[in-house]
Amino acid sequence: MDERTRQTTPEYTTSALFFIFINMLWIFGVVWVNWGLEAVAIAGVVVNHLITLLDNRINGEKG
Protein backbone atom coordinates (compact mmCIF):
# COMPACT_ATOMS: atom_id res chain seq x y z
CA MET A 1 0.00 0.00 0.00
CA ASP A 2 1.29 3.42 -0.85
CA GLU A 3 2.20 5.35 2.32
CA ARG A 4 1.36 8.71 0.72
CA THR A 5 -2.32 7.80 0.32
CA ARG A 6 -2.77 6.26 3.77
CA GLN A 7 -4.76 8.45 6.14
CA THR A 8 -4.43 8.41 9.89
CA THR A 9 -7.28 6.99 11.90
CA PRO A 10 -9.11 9.21 14.40
CA GLU A 11 -8.48 8.76 18.11
CA TYR A 12 -11.60 7.51 19.89
CA THR A 13 -10.12 6.64 23.30
CA THR A 14 -11.38 9.73 25.11
CA SER A 15 -14.91 9.47 23.76
CA ALA A 16 -15.07 5.73 24.48
CA LEU A 17 -13.97 6.27 28.09
CA PHE A 18 -16.51 9.08 28.46
CA PHE A 19 -19.37 6.87 27.26
CA ILE A 20 -18.23 4.00 29.49
CA PHE A 21 -18.37 6.44 32.43
CA ILE A 22 -21.89 7.58 31.49
CA ASN A 23 -23.13 4.01 31.11
CA MET A 24 -21.59 2.90 34.42
CA LEU A 25 -23.16 5.92 36.12
CA TRP A 26 -26.73 5.06 35.13
CA ILE A 27 -26.21 1.32 35.69
CA PHE A 28 -24.93 1.94 39.23
CA GLY A 29 -27.87 4.32 39.75
CA VAL A 30 -30.36 1.61 38.78
CA VAL A 31 -28.60 -0.93 41.01
CA TRP A 32 -28.63 1.57 43.89
CA VAL A 33 -32.37 2.23 43.53
CA ASN A 34 -33.23 -1.47 43.31
CA TRP A 35 -30.84 -3.09 45.82
CA GLY A 36 -29.14 -0.34 47.82
CA LEU A 37 -25.72 1.16 48.29
CA GLU A 38 -24.15 -2.11 49.44
CA ALA A 39 -24.89 -3.71 46.08
CA VAL A 40 -23.30 -0.75 44.30
CA ALA A 41 -20.20 -1.06 46.49
CA ILE A 42 -19.92 -4.78 45.75
CA ALA A 43 -20.45 -4.20 42.03
CA GLY A 44 -17.76 -1.50 42.11
CA VAL A 45 -15.28 -3.85 43.77
CA VAL A 46 -16.06 -6.56 41.20
CA VAL A 47 -15.63 -4.14 38.28
CA ASN A 48 -12.35 -2.90 39.77
CA HIS A 49 -11.11 -6.48 40.10
CA LEU A 50 -12.05 -7.28 36.49
CA ILE A 51 -10.26 -4.15 35.24
CA THR A 52 -7.16 -5.16 37.21
CA LEU A 53 -7.26 -8.67 35.74
CA LEU A 54 -7.60 -7.24 32.23
CA ASP A 55 -4.72 -4.83 32.82
CA ASN A 56 -2.50 -7.64 34.12
CA ARG A 57 -3.35 -9.79 31.11
CA ILE A 58 -2.66 -7.01 28.61
CA ASN A 59 0.44 -5.47 30.22
CA GLY A 60 1.77 -8.45 32.15
CA GLU A 61 2.28 -8.79 35.87
CA LYS A 62 4.23 -5.99 37.52
CA GLY A 63 6.33 -6.60 40.56
Z-matrix of the N, CA and C atoms (Angstrom, degrees):
N
C 1 1.445
C 2 1.525 1 108.43
N 3 1.266 2 115.93 1 139.29
C 4 1.454 3 121.49 2 -179.11
C 5 1.527 4 110.11 3 -73.68
N 6 1.336 5 117.26 4 123.95
C 7 1.460 6 121.80 5 -177.98
C 8 1.529 7 112.91 6 -67.11
N 9 1.312 8 118.09 7 -24.36
C 10 1.464 9 120.38 8 -178.29
C 11 1.522 10 111.88 9 -72.80
N 12 1.327 11 118.21 10 -24.81
C 13 1.464 12 120.73 11 -179.23
C 14 1.523 13 112.83 12 -96.16
N 15 1.309 14 117.79 13 -7.35
C 16 1.465 15 120.88 14 -178.54
C 17 1.532 16 109.80 15 -76.88
N 18 1.318 17 115.56 16 129.16
C 19 1.458 18 120.66 17 178.70
C 20 1.521 19 109.38 18 -99.95
N 21 1.319 20 115.66 19 151.25
C 22 1.460 21 119.26 20 177.69
C 23 1.527 22 109.47 21 -76.72
N 24 1.305 23 115.22 22 149.87
C 25 1.458 24 119.94 23 178.58
C 26 1.524 25 109.70 24 -86.85
N 27 1.317 26 117.54 25 148.55
C 28 1.469 27 119.53 26 179.17
C 29 1.528 28 111.03 27 -71.04
N 30 1.300 29 115.64 28 155.02
C 31 1.460 30 122.43 29 179.82
C 32 1.532 31 109.25 30 -93.01
N 33 1.320 32 116.71 31 116.42
C 34 1.460 33 121.54 32 -177.22
C 35 1.525 34 113.02 33 -109.84
N 36 1.311 35 119.12 34 8.70
C 37 1.458 36 121.41 35 -175.79
C 38 1.522 37 111.85 36 -61.73
N 39 1.320 38 117.45 37 -47.79
C 40 1.460 39 120.58 38 -177.36
C 41 1.523 40 111.68 39 -63.23
N 42 1.305 41 117.06 40 -44.48
C 43 1.467 42 119.01 41 -179.54
C 44 1.527 43 111.33 42 -68.61
N 45 1.327 44 118.15 43 -35.57
C 46 1.464 45 120.43 44 177.81
C 47 1.526 46 110.59 45 -65.72
N 48 1.327 47 117.83 46 -43.08
C 49 1.460 48 120.46 47 177.98
C 50 1.525 49 111.60 48 -65.07
N 51 1.325 50 117.12 49 -36.66
C 52 1.460 51 120.88 50 177.66
C 53 1.531 52 110.49 51 -63.03
N 54 1.317 53 117.74 52 -45.56
C 55 1.460 54 120.41 53 -178.73
C 56 1.529 55 111.80 54 -71.25
N 57 1.324 56 118.16 55 -30.81
C 58 1.467 57 120.09 56 172.59
C 59 1.522 58 109.57 57 -63.36
N 60 1.342 59 117.14 58 -43.04
C 61 1.461 60 121.07 59 178.02
C 62 1.526 61 111.10 60 -60.10
N 63 1.323 62 117.47 61 -46.42
C 64 1.464 63 121.15 62 -179.47
C 65 1.526 64 110.54 63 -62.09
N 66 1.322 65 117.40 64 -44.26
C 67 1.465 66 120.13 65 179.84
C 68 1.518 67 111.85 66 -65.65
N 69 1.331 68 118.21 67 -41.16
C 70 1.462 69 120.39 68 178.26
C 71 1.525 70 110.37 69 -64.96
N 72 1.327 71 117.18 70 -35.17
C 73 1.459 72 121.06 71 -179.76
C 74 1.523 73 111.13 72 -62.08
N 75 1.333 74 117.98 73 -48.75
C 76 1.463 75 117.92 74 -178.11
C 77 1.527 76 111.50 75 -74.47
N 78 1.328 77 118.21 76 -31.19
C 79 1.469 78 119.98 77 177.16
C 80 1.522 79 110.11 78 -65.29
N 81 1.347 80 117.17 79 -45.71
C 82 1.466 81 119.58 80 177.44
C 83 1.525 82 110.96 81 -64.54
N 84 1.335 83 117.51 82 -33.49
C 85 1.464 84 120.00 83 176.01
C 86 1.516 85 112.27 84 -63.21
N 87 1.313 86 117.07 85 -42.98
C 88 1.472 87 121.14 86 178.47
C 89 1.527 88 110.51 87 -65.71
N 90 1.336 89 116.60 88 -42.27
C 91 1.469 90 119.95 89 178.04
C 92 1.527 91 109.81 90 -62.70
N 93 1.333 92 117.35 91 -41.86
C 94 1.457 93 121.22 92 -179.78
C 95 1.524 94 111.21 93 -61.80
N 96 1.334 95 117.29 94 -43.69
C 97 1.463 96 120.69 95 -179.13
C 98 1.528 97 110.74 96 -66.07
N 99 1.323 98 117.31 97 -39.42
C 100 1.462 99 120.50 98 -175.49
C 101 1.527 100 114.06 99 -81.32
N 102 1.347 101 117.78 100 -40.20
C 103 1.463 102 119.71 101 -172.08
C 104 1.518 103 115.02 102 -125.53
N 105 1.310 104 118.95 103 -6.16
C 106 1.457 105 121.03 104 174.90
C 107 1.516 106 113.58 105 101.35
N 108 1.335 107 113.21 106 173.64
C 109 1.458 108 120.96 107 -175.71
C 110 1.525 109 112.27 108 -67.65
N 111 1.324 110 117.58 109 -31.04
C 112 1.468 111 119.85 110 179.77
C 113 1.523 112 111.37 111 -63.03
N 114 1.317 113 116.73 112 -38.48
C 115 1.465 114 120.67 113 178.60
C 116 1.521 115 110.81 114 -66.98
N 117 1.321 116 116.87 115 -36.32
C 118 1.470 117 120.53 116 177.57
C 119 1.521 118 109.62 117 -66.76
N 120 1.331 119 117.11 118 -41.84
C 121 1.465 120 120.68 119 178.64
C 122 1.525 121 111.07 120 -62.62
N 123 1.312 122 116.96 121 -42.89
C 124 1.472 123 120.70 122 178.91
C 125 1.524 124 110.39 123 -65.99
N 126 1.320 125 117.05 124 -42.76
C 127 1.467 126 120.64 125 177.91
C 128 1.526 127 110.51 126 -62.91
N 129 1.324 128 117.95 127 -38.66
C 130 1.459 129 121.51 128 177.53
C 131 1.514 130 112.40 129 -63.70
N 132 1.329 131 116.54 130 -41.08
C 133 1.467 132 120.42 131 177.90
C 134 1.530 133 110.12 132 -65.65
N 135 1.316 134 117.28 133 -40.63
C 136 1.469 135 120.93 134 179.07
C 137 1.528 136 110.95 135 -64.69
N 138 1.328 137 116.52 136 -44.41
C 139 1.470 138 120.13 137 178.68
C 140 1.524 139 110.41 138 -63.09
N 141 1.332 140 117.10 139 -41.78
C 142 1.459 141 120.99 140 178.13
C 143 1.534 142 110.92 141 -61.37
N 144 1.318 143 117.03 142 -41.66
C 145 1.459 144 121.21 143 178.58
C 146 1.533 145 110.96 144 -64.53
N 147 1.324 146 117.41 145 -42.11
C 148 1.467 147 120.48 146 178.62
C 149 1.529 148 111.98 147 -65.27
N 150 1.332 149 116.99 148 -38.08
C 151 1.464 150 120.25 149 176.85
C 152 1.521 151 110.37 150 -64.97
N 153 1.333 152 116.91 151 -40.56
C 154 1.463 153 120.48 152 178.15
C 155 1.519 154 110.83 153 -64.16
N 156 1.325 155 117.83 154 -42.53
C 157 1.462 156 120.67 155 177.57
C 158 1.524 157 111.43 156 -61.90
N 159 1.318 158 116.72 157 -42.55
C 160 1.461 159 121.01 158 178.30
C 161 1.520 160 111.12 159 -64.07
N 162 1.316 161 117.32 160 -42.10
C 163 1.460 162 121.23 161 178.50
C 164 1.525 163 110.88 162 -63.45
N 165 1.325 164 117.00 163 -43.00
C 166 1.465 165 120.04 164 178.53
C 167 1.524 166 111.49 165 -64.52
N 168 1.313 167 117.21 166 -36.18
C 169 1.465 168 120.11 167 179.89
C 170 1.527 169 111.16 168 -70.50
N 171 1.341 170 116.62 169 -39.49
C 172 1.455 171 120.22 170 -178.44
C 173 1.528 172 111.55 171 -74.96
N 174 1.325 173 117.12 172 -47.39
C 175 1.465 174 121.68 173 -173.66
C 176 1.515 175 114.44 174 -98.19
N 177 1.296 176 118.44 175 -7.43
C 178 1.450 177 122.08 176 -178.10
C 179 1.524 178 110.59 177 84.38
N 180 1.305 179 115.03 178 159.29
C 181 1.458 180 121.32 179 179.57
C 182 1.523 181 109.89 180 -66.35
N 183 1.314 182 115.43 181 139.83
C 184 1.462 183 120.81 182 177.06
C 185 1.526 184 108.14 183 -113.39
N 186 1.301 185 115.28 184 131.70
C 187 1.463 186 118.12 185 174.71
C 188 1.451 187 115.15 186 114.88
